[in-house]
Amino acid sequence: MTADPSPTAFPHRHLLGIEGLSPGDIGLLLDIADGYVAQNRRADKKTDSLRGRTLINLFFESSTRTRTSFELAGKRLGADVINMSVGSSSIKKGETLIDTAMTLNAMHPDVLVVRHPDSGAVQLLSEKVNCAVINAGDGSHEHPTQALLDALTIRRRVGGLAGLTVAICGDIMHSRVARSNIHLFNIMGARVRLVAPPTLLPYAVDRLGVETFTDMREGLRGCDIVMMLRLQTERMQGSFVPSVREYFRFYGLDYEKLAVAKDDALIMHPGPMNRGVEIDSELADDITRTAILDQVEMGVAVRQACLQVPGRDPSRPDPNPRWPKGRKGAG
């Protein structure tokens, strides 16, 4: 079935987080992204949907998957893509974030994709520019495109999201991926469990509408989806786990712990993956159980959708108003 979304169907100028989106907003982005999956598997992957538009990737933190994915998405849509290296920019010379935003704004870009180590920085920047801003991860706040690609992966592998039981396991405290996924799964009608050591569970996290577990086997019992998170030692100030070895013993995913989940439970990981820490290496390579490489593939399609919809300015004429084919349905 042909998806027929229009640029005005998405009511948000920016994509700063999953919180605040409706099931229809999420469904629209997933439908558009679904159409790009098939297109990206063809020999000719490029369109000129964003021809004449300028995309700037502004990453204040190092990134491989997300930055490459956005760059590839922009180029496949025909946009002019500029990658700014913060390490050699004026920011290193003392320029403030607001001054950087105003400087970039004077260049009249159409979309800014921003990753920043501080929560709320992307929101602040969006208030100072005239173009669309997409959050590629800000501190421990949100990472909306990761949650969307996870949702698309599940939708294509399992079906709808409503009614699923999803266990998000590991470093919840420092994970922006966990926060965006909690919001998305709740919005789409899934049941969310958080499984982590007490030291890695945020205070009063149950207010987000989740169940919390400190025992891995209890948390995984009967789950449809098992989502492992990276242990983010670079964000930890102090000791949150006794040792990596002990962490894997109690909270690393292996076949033994997985046995209490449903027989066809799908395993996911946002990457980069630490083998022998969050997940057993043999299990990580089991393509019958994991969707880790699917997540990477879906990332490009989702980011194409995110550039296509919030990245449009309705006041400007569309040089090529074509949309890919995809499946209808929010979830």
C-alpha positions, 0 to 999 in steps of 0.5 A: 500500500502506498503511504501518502503523508504530506509535509504538513502532516507532521506538526513539529518543526524540530525533532528534539525527542520522542516525549510529546509525539503522538502515536500518529506522529510516530506512525507517520515517520515509521511508514515513510522510513519503511518505504526507504528500506526497500529503496535502499536495497536497490542499486540506485538508492538516490532521490532528489527529494531534498535537492537544493537543501543543506544539511549540517551535521554538528557533533560535539561528541564522537560518533560512528553509526549515527553520524555516518547514518545521517550523512548517508541519509542526507546524500541519498535524498540529494541534500548538500551535506556538511560535517562540522568537526568540533575539534577543529572549529571555533568552539575549541577557541572559546565560542559559545553554543549560542554564538555557534548557532547564530553563525550557522544560522547566518549560513541559511542551512535547512537542517541541523543534526546535533549531538551534544554531551549536555542534556538540553543543549539541542533544545537551546540551539533550536531556539536560536536558529531558523531551520529544522533541528534534529536531536542526534543525542543530548547528554543522558536526555534523549536519542529520538532517532535511535528509538524510532529505528528500534521501533521500525526494526521490531515492527518489521520483525515482529509486527505491531508494538502494541501489547509487547513486553519489552525488557530494557537491560543495563545502564539505564541511569546514563542512557538517552536511548533508554529514555527515548525508548521508554517514551516510544514504547509507552506511547505505542502501547507496549509494556516496558520493564527496566532491568539493572543493578540498583546503582544503575536505576535512576531515582523514581524511574517508575514514574515513567510508567515502567516496571523495575527489576534488579534480578535479570531472570525475573525481568526477562521472564516472558518478554517479547523483546530484550534490549541490552544497553552499553555500560557507559563508563565514560559518563560515570563519576564514581564506581557504579559496578564492582567489576566488569566481570561481576556485571556480566555474571549477573546482568550480561545476556547469555543463553541461560538467562535468555531461556526464561524469555519467550522462545522467539524473543528478539534481542537488540542492542543500540551499539557499540556493543561490548562483547562479554560485558553486556552480551555473550559473544556467541549470542550476539552473533546468533542471527536467528535471535538478534536484530543488531544488524537490522537496527543498523540498516533501519537507522539509515531509513529512519533518518531519511524519514526524519530529514524528509519530514521535519526538514521541510519548510512548508513556505518553500516550494518542494523541488520534487514532491515524491514519497516512497512506498511504504506500509500504512499503520502506526504500530 
